Amino acid sequence: MDAKAAVFAETPQASLRPMSETLAAAALEVSELAQMSDRLQALISVALIADATNDDHLREFQAIDLLVQRLHGVSIFMKALAGASPHHWQVDAKEATSGVVLSALADRLSGTVAESEPPPSSEDTSSGSMDFFG
């Protein structure tokens, strides 16, 4: 079975889950990213007020605002796709997440975490160490 067929299939198999569930999980993740970005935007706006005359900073702030709006839009789109996907469409989400390096994220996207477990909030510090790039 080629890689594309390994990820998407219309016939049920033990390792497959409904495409609608996988899309809904991805929509939830994108929604959480949008909320985190929105909180970061609020934090950055405080710093921006101190240097409101810098056009480069203003453009970057507008880019952050666009990021938040796009993440919200993609989340809404994915949620709509999840609702419209026939339940018999199956996907091997575990295989599809094989390249995702954050194991908790891969588990949520692939459905190996209980459905009732929410994605971590930005206050969750158990996701690993912080990387700073200079």
Secondary structure, DSSP 8 states (H G I E B T S, - for coil): --HHHHHEESS--TT-EEHHHHHHHHHHHHHHHHHHHHHHHHHHHHHHHTTTT-HHHHHHHHHHHHHHHHHHHHHHHHHHHHHHS-TT-EE-HHHHTTT---HHHHHHHHT-S-TTS----TT--TT-------
